[in-house]
Structures are given as C-alpha cells and as structure tokens.
Amino acid sequence: MKKTIKVLAATALFSLTAAPGQASDHTLTISSWAPPTHGMNALMWPRLVEMIEEATDGAVTAELKLGLAPPPAQMDLVQDGAAGLSVIFHGYQAGRFVTTKLIELPGYDGSAEAASVAYWNAYESLLSKAREHRGVKVIGLFTHGPAQLHTSEQVTSLDQLAGLKVRIPGGVASDVGTALGVTGIKVPATKVYETLASKAADGVVMPMESRKGFKLTEVAKNVYEMPGGLYRGSFALIMNEDSFADLPEDLQQALESKVFGLAASQESGRIWDQIDAIGRDGTTETEGNAITPATAADAAKFQEISTGIIASVLTEVSETGVDAQAAYAMIKADMAAH
C-alpha cells in the first residue's frame, strides 16, 4: 500500500485508492481545493488515507478529487454529501466560526504539530461545546505554521506595512492586518498567484509552505519574518455524517480509535511542519528571493499590538459560552509541554 501511495503522489494524486487485488468495501470521496502538487495533496491526504486503510485492514479507502468547489464552499459540499471528506479553512467564512480564532492568535511558541495537538485537546475539552461545526463530523483539527508577510518589494520594518495592499484570509489575520494598517484584500489561497502577478496586491500573509505550494517564489520574492509569525491558520478535517453512519460499527470504532481526533490532528500538523521546511528551502535556493528577519524592536512592537488582539478575541470567544481563558491557557500549556 505504501508503494501505491508514493507512486500516486508523484502523479499529482488524482486518485488515492487501494492497490489492485486489495479492493476496499467502502471508498470515500475527498474534496481538495489546493493545487495538485500542494503539500496537502502530495503528503497529507496520502498519509491520512494510508492511516484509514491500515486501521480498517483495507476495508475503507478514499479517492481524491480536485476542483469540486472553491475553498469557502467545502463545508457545505461535505454537509450536502457531495464529498465524504474535506479540509476547511475557518477564516474563509467570517462569522461562522468564532472559537477557532483561539488557535490563530499570535504569540504561541511551537511547531504546527504542537499547535495541532493542543488544538484538538482544547476542542475536545472546551471548544466543541460551541457546536460550530453542526452538520458535519469533525475528524481532526490542525494549524499551518507561523504566517509571514510575502511581498514583491522588500520590507524591512513594520512601519512600511501601513497602506500596503495585502491579501488576508480572514479570522485573526484580518485583526492583525487592521492593527498594522494594511489594506486588506480577501481572496482564497487558490487566487493568490494571479492576484500578486496582476499587481492587485503588494503582498500576502501566508505560511512558508506557500513559497512552494502556491509558487510565491515567482511573484513575491521577499519574506518579512516575524518570530512566532503574524498568526496561525485554523483548519478542520471534516466528514459527511451519513458517510460515517453508513460504515459498519466495527469500522467506525477502528477509525475513531486509531485515526480520527488526536492522531489525524497530530499527523496533519507534523506534515505541515515538513512542507513549511520545504517552502523555506525553496526560498533560500531560489535566486532573487530573500528572507528579512524582523528587528528586535519590531518584534517587541508587534508583541504589544498582539496583546490587544488577544484580549479582543478572548472576549469574542467568551460570548459563545466557551471558557475562553481556560482554553487559551490550555493551548499554551500543551504547546509548551509538547
């Protein structure tokens, strides 16, 4: 099975199904909105499919389909049963998700894997009480690595950000953009390349994996890097409820105990750390690209700005009935212990 996954990953992953002679009883449809060679398709989904097949002795597998719907429509796509599995980015749907903003806050210290583990633990204990994912089954939560500013022209100071036209994905990223004085442009990740190439934006805030995953080395050759990042993006792995209910009980139990939840969250975060490293390497190896670290003074200034953003988000999350302060403290403690 591992050999099959590897071969498919090298051919853009339009199918992730069991090898010949290992026909599965249940094949789920995965909807992916990322480009074919993006790390989510090249690494994350193959690994999650492998975990599903291993947990069910090959009785359950999945097939990857691209372009079924744009990123903001993935939640509805899965809820309606047009796909069995997908990844949603919470920031694309303003107002629909609030508690998810907790993991997006700047100031956390640690990897995407550590953040994803902490995120799932906080969700199980506290955040799930808000029932923001009604209509789908949440099978994992994860974050991308620290988001940085990617621009066509070099940025060396926070003071240069005021007035820049910057693509911002929503969620806490929008709060950060407002605090820094940028002019926010909202387009999904799939439209970033053309937005930058057409000069409709001066830059974007995205994790380092985007240097490769969305070819930013070609259209945003400069990175302004803030220690810990400007924010972290929040994702959920979701499943159609009927697709899960239709599986025999023993297969449901196998998936719940071996794949869904903490295992899927941790693995997704681990892989994001891997693709962030690939993006960084792609930047340092590409002629004309540069990474400019924020000065100590700018890092301290951003920390002050972050204090107000954190306080505002904690108040916002508290209004959902969730103990925001407890969840925030739990995430910080889990990440420190990871």
N, C-alpha and C positions, 0 to 999 in steps of 0.2 A: 504493500500500500504506500509506503513512504516513497518508493521509486516512482509510482504513478503521480503522486502529488508533485514531486520535483519536476518531472517532465512537463506536467501541465503548467506549472508556474513559469517555465521557460517559454511557453507558447501563449502567453497573455491570459491564461486562466478563463477561458470562456466556458469550461466545464471542469467540475471538481467531483467526479463520481468514482465509485468503486471500480477496481481493475477488472478486466474481463475474467470471468469464472468466479467472481465474487459479487454476484448480483445482490443488491440490497432489496429488502422488503418495502422500505419507505424512503423516498427521495424528496427532500425539501428543496424549495427554490430560494436561493439567496439573491436579493436585490442589492447591487452595489452601484453607487453613484460616482465612485472615484475612477480615475483613468485606469486602463488595463494594467499598466506596469506599476501603479502606485503600491506602496508597501502593504496597504490593507488587502489588496488583491493578490499581490505577489507572495506575501508572507503570512499575514494574519488569518485570512479566511482559509487558506490551505491547512494551517495548523489547527484551527478550530474544527474543520471538517475531519481532520485526522483524529482529533480527540473524540469527536462524536462517534466515528466508526470504531475506534478502539473500545470505547465504553459500551457499545451495543453489539460487539462482535460482528460488525459489518451490516447489521440489520437496518441501520439508519445511515444515510449519507446525504449529500447535498449537491446541488448544481448551481453554479454561479451565472447570473445573467446581469448584463450591464445595460444601463440606459433605460430601465423601465420607467423611471420617474426622476425628476430633479431632486436634489438633496432635501429641500423643505417638505417634500411630499412623501417621504419614506414612512413616516408614522402612519399616515392614512392608508398607504399602499398595503402595509402589513395588517393593519386593523381590518381592512376590507377583504383580506385573503388573496390578494393578487400576488403576494410573495409570502413565503413562510418565515424568512429571516431577513434582517437588515441591520444596518447601523444608522442611528440618527445622531445628528449634532444638535444639541439642545439650543444653542444660541441662534439657530436659524428661525426659531419660532417664538418671537417676542410675546411675553405674557403667558404662554402655555406652560412653561416650566420656570419655577422660581427657586426651589430648594437646590436645584442643580448648580446654581450660581456659587454655592459654598465652595465647591472644589475648584472653581475657576479663579478664585481670589489670588492676587499676587502675594508673595511673601512666604509661600511654602518652600521648604528646603528638602529636596529629594528628587528621585527619578520618577518617570511616568509609571513604572511598576509599583513603586512605593505609594504613589498617589492613588493608583487604581485599587490597590488592596485596601487602603484607608477609606476610599470612596465606597467600596462595596460594604465594608463593615459599618460605616455610618448609615448607609442606606438601609441595611437590614435592621439596625437598631432603632433608627430615628426617622430618616428622611422618607422612607416608604409610607409613613403614616399620612403624608400629604396626598397620596394616590394620584400623582400627576401623570402616570403612565396608564391610566384607565383605558381598557380596550385592547391592550397587548400584554404579553408576558415578558417581563424584563429578565433576561438570562445573563446579563453582565453589565458592568459599568467600567469605563476607563477614561483616562485623560491622555492628551498628547503631551509632549514635553513642553518646557517653558517657551512661550511665544516671544519672538523678537521682531524688530522692525526691519523690513527689507525694502530698500529704495533704489531708484535709478541713480540719484545723486548721493554722494557720501554725506552721512550725518555724523557729527562728532559731539553734539551736545543736545540735551533735552530742549534747550531754548530754540533750536531750529525746527522743532515739530509744530509750533503754533502756525496754523494756516495751511499746513500741508494737506493735500487730498490723499487720504489713506483708506484703503479697503479694510473694513472692520466687520467681523462676522456676527456681532450681536452678543448678548449676555454681558458679562463683566467687561469684556473687551470694549464694548460701547461706553461703559462707565469710565474706563481708563482713557479712551480716546477723548471723551468730553473733558476730563480733568487735564489732559495735556494740550488741549486747544486745537486738535486736528479737526479737519473737515471730514466727517465720516462718510464713506461710500459703502453701501451694503450690496454685495454681490456674493453668490456662493463660491466656494473654492474652485469649482469647475470653470468659472468665468474669470479667474484671476489673471491668467496669462494674457488673454486678449484685452482685459482692462488695462493692464500695465503696458502692453505693446502699443495700444492706441493712445497712450498718454492721458487716458481718462483719470488715472490716479498716479500720484507721485510714489506711492509705496503701499505695502500691505503689512499687517501684523499676523504672522503665522509661525508655526514651529519650524525647526531646522530641517525636518524631513521634506518640507516643501521646496527646498532648494533643488531636490531631485524629482520628488513626486509631482510637482507642478511646474518644473523647469524654470524656477526663478533665477537660476544662474544665467539665463539668457536675457531676462527682462528687468531684473532687479539685482544688479551685481554687487550691491553694498548691503551689509548687515550691521545694524547698530544693536549691540548685545548688552542687555541689562542683566546683571546677576540675578538668577532666580526667575527671569522672564517678566514680561509685562502682564501675563495672565496664563492660565491653562485652559484648554478647551475641554468641554464635557461631552462624552459620548455614551450612548446606551446601545447594547446589543439587545434586539427585541425579536420576539417570535409571535406568530399568529396563534391566538389561544386555541382555536379549533384544530390547528395542525398539531399542537401538543396533545390536546384531548383525544385526538384520533389514534395516537400511538398506544400500543398495549401497555398495561400498567407496569410490567417489568422493565420495559424500555424507558418509560417515563422516570422510574426510580433510578435507573442506571445513569440517565442524563443528569438528573437532579443531584445525585451523589458524587458524580465523577467529572462533570463538565460545567454545568450551569452554576452561576453565582461566583464564588471566590476564585475558582480555578480559571474560568473564562476571563474574568476581570484581570487577574494577575498576568495571565499569558498575553492578553492584548496589550497591557501596559509594558510588559517586557519587550514585546516586538516593537512597540513604538520607540522605546529607547534605542533599539537596534537601527530602525530606519532614520531616527534623528542623527545617529552617528554617521550613517551613510550620507545624509544630506550635508553634514558638516565637512566630511571628507571630500564630497563633490565640490564644495565651495573652495576649499583650500587648494584643490587640484586643478581648478578651472582658471585659466588666465584671465586677468581683468577683474576677478572677484576679490572682495576684501571683507574682513570682519573687524569692526571697530568696537572695542570694549568701552562701555560707559566709564567715565571717570568716577573716582570715589565720591566726589562732590555730587555728581548727578545721581549716583546710586542712593546717597543719603536723601537727596531731594525727592526722588521717586518713592522712597520709603515713607516720607512724610505725606506725600499725596495718597499713598496706598492706605494710610490709616483712616482717612475719611471714607474711602471706597469700602473698606472692610466694615466699618461701622454702619454704613448705609445698607449694605447687603444683609448684615445680621438682622437689622430691623425689618427689612423686607421679608426675609425668610421666617422670622418670628410671627409675622402676620398670617402665615399659613397654618399656625398652630403647632409647628415643629419647634422644639427647643434648639434654637439656632446656636446659642452659645455653647451648649453641650456638644452638639455635632461638630462645631468648629474646633473645640478643644480636643475632641476625639480624633479628628483627622490629623491635627498637628502632632498629637502624641503617637498615633500609629505610624506616621511618616518618620518620626524621629527614631522609632524603635525598629523600623524595617531594616 
